[in-house]
Amino acid sequence: MTRAELIRQIKLKRSFLCIGLDTDLTKIPQHLLDDEDPIYSFNKAIIEATEDLCVAYKPNIAFYECYGVRGWQSLQKTWQALPKDCLGIADAKRGDIGNTSRMYAQAFFDENVSGLGFDALTIAPYMGHDSVTPFLTTEGKWAVVLALTSNPGSMDFQNFKNAEGVQLFEYVLDKVSNWGSIENTMFVVGATRGDAFIKVREHAPDHFLLVPGVGAQGGSLADVCRYGMNRDCGLLVNSTRAVIYASSGRDFAEKAREEALKLQQEMEAELQKAGII
Amino acid sequence: MTRAELIRQIKLKRSFLCIGLDTDLTKIPQHLLDDEDPIYSFNKAIIEATEDLCVAYKPNIAFYECYGVRGWQSLQKTWQALPKDCLGIADAKRGDIGNTSRMYAQAFFDENVSGLGFDALTIAPYMGHDSVTPFLTTEGKWAVVLALTSNPGSMDFQNFKNAEGVQLFEYVLDKVSNWGSIENTMFVVGATRGDAFIKVREHAPDHFLLVPGVGAQGGSLADVCRYGMNRDCGLLVNSTRAVIYASSGRDFAEKAREEALKLQQEMEAELQKAGII
């Protein structure tokens, strides 16, 4: 999906919601466990209940890979069930030397070889340019590169500072911005400290940011928008647990829709406030 | 495999060779393409021809994942074919927030859930402690954390320097060393600049290092040993292309053995020189 199309979808759906599909067999409604593929059954119901309210879905690959071959079958079926008007983000945190990153690009982007044709893949930047650029070669495909994450360990290395006071995550933003463009590169920026977006926007004013950490992890949507939104919106805000585990009963899809709707309405208000819609 | 057992195998086999299984359908002998699972056929033949000469095998997960479900089937069969006296390293460069890294640990370490029970997994450290520690909880399982890699992009971030002149890879060595122990943590250190091992050994004198980059990538085994070997050997030196693609004909396994034997003999001489055997 191109940047222009993503922005069109945001305006059309009045939403910049991304729904995380971290589908955990110990957390999904227990009646689904009798299905042939409970992970897929769950995802399909969640997608059908929410697809008009969000612009992206983000399966967390670890939650599939942990079941080996079976898990990859669930992932493939889940990818096939993603609506064409939503960005499909494989949250896989991949990244390796050039010839290996090319293989990962094939794994997640090239449906004809791997059976998966996601639009975007999350990437860890530690290995540098040849680990990132293989994901930037096809129009409409995105590298979503880790910059400032929302987890407890994010401050171990991401704020490592050089003599000029530049933190590693800022340096990552600067470097990676030059390897691609705003048409094929996004950054992961956690929502747990809204004002960190001020610094992020100094380095990447025009890029889309994928923002985890709103809701269950404690981030505030209002703060993220206040400091992080740009004239094209420039945000994909992810929610996982608050939406997909809104209920553990037979009404799980309906309750997921209710939670997604609340988020969509808050986002609509933010888009209006910013004059984007 | 525990550290003591690994050292025992190194002394027994007089080798610290790790063979990379970056098995590429465009590079393996073409007569194998008629097999039901050419990747597995190739790997099985390579393993059978070399298992007495090496102490570790390292499938590069991207080369399996790029074929989706089918690729994971080849990976599972390959893992099953690994000899019990060799360390099985999944070269996957994973790493994510705590609950997700736990899923990746299950994917690669917990045979009962995923069908894969590797001994070790390569990890990207960018997300910090909660992305690494879930791999350190089971005796005999290893996190092999990226420190200083051998690819062109390694100098983009890994030598980012703080005000005291400490480079990021050194800081990674210091921090990560404290999260685990020499019993469950190794570091990836590329062989392309042998003298970089001097600095690495200042920060991690006792850890095992997984060393790619010898051979095809230009690193020298003598330099790696000179600067990187410790009293327990402390090195697993990987070779991939020079061994597994030594011939593209029907004699590929035999030629792979010849190349592995050359490396084993060089390593034996180094172990003798150091008084380890």
HADDOCK unambig.tbl for C-alpha pairs under 7 A between the chains (distance, minus, plus):
assign (segid A and resid 62 and name CA) (segid B and resid 100 and name CA) 6.09 0.50 0.50
assign (segid A and resid 62 and name CA) (segid B and resid 103 and name CA) 5.46 0.50 0.50
assign (segid A and resid 62 and name CA) (segid B and resid 104 and name CA) 5.35 0.50 0.50
assign (segid A and resid 63 and name CA) (segid B and resid 103 and name CA) 6.08 0.50 0.50
assign (segid A and resid 65 and name CA) (segid B and resid 107 and name CA) 5.64 0.50 0.50
assign (segid A and resid 66 and name CA) (segid B and resid 103 and name CA) 5.56 0.50 0.50
assign (segid A and resid 66 and name CA) (segid B and resid 104 and name CA) 6.06 0.50 0.50
assign (segid A and resid 66 and name CA) (segid B and resid 106 and name CA) 5.44 0.50 0.50
assign (segid A and resid 66 and name CA) (segid B and resid 107 and name CA) 3.69 0.50 0.50
assign (segid A and resid 66 and name CA) (segid B and resid 114 and name CA) 5.41 0.50 0.50
assign (segid A and resid 67 and name CA) (segid B and resid 107 and name CA) 6.38 0.50 0.50
assign (segid A and resid 67 and name CA) (segid B and resid 113 and name CA) 5.84 0.50 0.50
assign (segid A and resid 67 and name CA) (segid B and resid 114 and name CA) 4.27 0.50 0.50
assign (segid A and resid 68 and name CA) (segid B and resid 72 and name CA) 6.94 0.50 0.50
assign (segid A and resid 68 and name CA) (segid B and resid 107 and name CA) 6.34 0.50 0.50
assign (segid A and resid 68 and name CA) (segid B and resid 114 and name CA) 4.34 0.50 0.50
assign (segid A and resid 68 and name CA) (segid B and resid 115 and name CA) 6.11 0.50 0.50
assign (segid A and resid 69 and name CA) (segid B and resid 69 and name CA) 5.79 0.50 0.50
assign (segid A and resid 69 and name CA) (segid B and resid 72 and name CA) 5.54 0.50 0.50
assign (segid A and resid 69 and name CA) (segid B and resid 73 and name CA) 6.13 0.50 0.50
assign (segid A and resid 72 and name CA) (segid B and resid 68 and name CA) 6.95 0.50 0.50
assign (segid A and resid 72 and name CA) (segid B and resid 69 and name CA) 5.55 0.50 0.50
assign (segid A and resid 73 and name CA) (segid B and resid 69 and name CA) 6.13 0.50 0.50
assign (segid A and resid 93 and name CA) (segid B and resid 94 and name CA) 6.72 0.50 0.50
assign (segid A and resid 93 and name CA) (segid B and resid 95 and name CA) 6.85 0.50 0.50
assign (segid A and resid 93 and name CA) (segid B and resid 96 and name CA) 6.94 0.50 0.50
assign (segid A and resid 94 and name CA) (segid B and resid 93 and name CA) 6.71 0.50 0.50
assign (segid A and resid 94 and name CA) (segid B and resid 94 and name CA) 6.61 0.50 0.50
assign (segid A and resid 95 and name CA) (segid B and resid 93 and name CA) 6.86 0.50 0.50
assign (segid A and resid 96 and name CA) (segid B and resid 93 and name CA) 6.95 0.50 0.50
assign (segid A and resid 97 and name CA) (segid B and resid 151 and name CA) 5.91 0.50 0.50
assign (segid A and resid 100 and name CA) (segid B and resid 62 and name CA) 6.11 0.50 0.50
assign (segid A and resid 103 and name CA) (segid B and resid 62 and name CA) 5.46 0.50 0.50
assign (segid A and resid 103 and name CA) (segid B and resid 63 and name CA) 6.08 0.50 0.50
assign (segid A and resid 103 and name CA) (segid B and resid 66 and name CA) 5.56 0.50 0.50
assign (segid A and resid 104 and name CA) (segid B and resid 62 and name CA) 5.36 0.50 0.50
assign (segid A and resid 104 and name CA) (segid B and resid 66 and name CA) 6.07 0.50 0.50
assign (segid A and resid 106 and name CA) (segid B and resid 66 and name CA) 5.45 0.50 0.50
assign (segid A and resid 107 and name CA) (segid B and resid 65 and name CA) 5.64 0.50 0.50
assign (segid A and resid 107 and name CA) (segid B and resid 66 and name CA) 3.69 0.50 0.50
assign (segid A and resid 107 and name CA) (segid B and resid 67 and name CA) 6.38 0.50 0.50
assign (segid A and resid 107 and name CA) (segid B and resid 68 and name CA) 6.35 0.50 0.50
assign (segid A and resid 113 and name CA) (segid B and resid 67 and name CA) 5.85 0.50 0.50
assign (segid A and resid 114 and name CA) (segid B and resid 66 and name CA) 5.40 0.50 0.50
assign (segid A and resid 114 and name CA) (segid B and resid 67 and name CA) 4.25 0.50 0.50
assign (segid A and resid 114 and name CA) (segid B and resid 68 and name CA) 4.34 0.50 0.50
assign (segid A and resid 115 and name CA) (segid B and resid 68 and name CA) 6.12 0.50 0.50
assign (segid A and resid 124 and name CA) (segid B and resid 126 and name CA) 6.93 0.50 0.50
assign (segid A and resid 126 and name CA) (segid B and resid 124 and name CA) 6.95 0.50 0.50
assign (segid A and resid 126 and name CA) (segid B and resid 126 and name CA) 6.29 0.50 0.50
assign (segid A and resid 126 and name CA) (segid B and resid 157 and name CA) 6.29 0.50 0.50
assign (segid A and resid 126 and name CA) (segid B and resid 158 and name CA) 6.91 0.50 0.50
assign (segid A and resid 127 and name CA) (segid B and resid 153 and name CA) 5.75 0.50 0.50
assign (segid A and resid 127 and name CA) (segid B and resid 154 and name CA) 5.07 0.50 0.50
assign (segid A and resid 128 and name CA) (segid B and resid 153 and name CA) 4.05 0.50 0.50
assign (segid A and resid 128 and name CA) (segid B and resid 154 and name CA) 5.50 0.50 0.50
assign (segid A and resid 128 and name CA) (segid B and resid 156 and name CA) 5.17 0.50 0.50
assign (segid A and resid 128 and name CA) (segid B and resid 157 and name CA) 6.38 0.50 0.50
assign (segid A and resid 129 and name CA) (segid B and resid 153 and name CA) 4.81 0.50 0.50
assign (segid A and resid 130 and name CA) (segid B and resid 152 and name CA) 6.73 0.50 0.50
assign (segid A and resid 130 and name CA) (segid B and resid 153 and name CA) 5.44 0.50 0.50
assign (segid A and resid 151 and name CA) (segid B and resid 97 and name CA) 5.92 0.50 0.50
assign (segid A and resid 152 and name CA) (segid B and resid 130 and name CA) 6.74 0.50 0.50
assign (segid A and resid 153 and name CA) (segid B and resid 127 and name CA) 5.76 0.50 0.50
assign (segid A and resid 153 and name CA) (segid B and resid 128 and name CA) 4.04 0.50 0.50
assign (segid A and resid 153 and name CA) (segid B and resid 129 and name CA) 4.82 0.50 0.50
assign (segid A and resid 153 and name CA) (segid B and resid 130 and name CA) 5.43 0.50 0.50
assign (segid A and resid 154 and name CA) (segid B and resid 127 and name CA) 5.06 0.50 0.50
assign (segid A and resid 154 and name CA) (segid B and resid 128 and name CA) 5.47 0.50 0.50
assign (segid A and resid 156 and name CA) (segid B and resid 128 and name CA) 5.18 0.50 0.50
assign (segid A and resid 157 and name CA) (segid B and resid 126 and name CA) 6.30 0.50 0.50
assign (segid A and resid 157 and name CA) (segid B and resid 128 and name CA) 6.38 0.50 0.50
assign (segid A and resid 158 and name CA) (segid B and resid 126 and name CA) 6.92 0.50 0.50
assign (segid A and resid 161 and name CA) (segid B and resid 162 and name CA) 5.41 0.50 0.50
assign (segid A and resid 162 and name CA) (segid B and resid 161 and name CA) 5.41 0.50 0.50
assign (segid A and resid 162 and name CA) (segid B and resid 162 and name CA) 3.98 0.50 0.50
assign (segid A and resid 162 and name CA) (segid B and resid 163 and name CA) 5.51 0.50 0.50
assign (segid A and resid 163 and name CA) (segid B and resid 162 and name CA) 5.54 0.50 0.50
assign (segid A and resid 163 and name CA) (segid B and resid 163 and name CA) 4.08 0.50 0.50
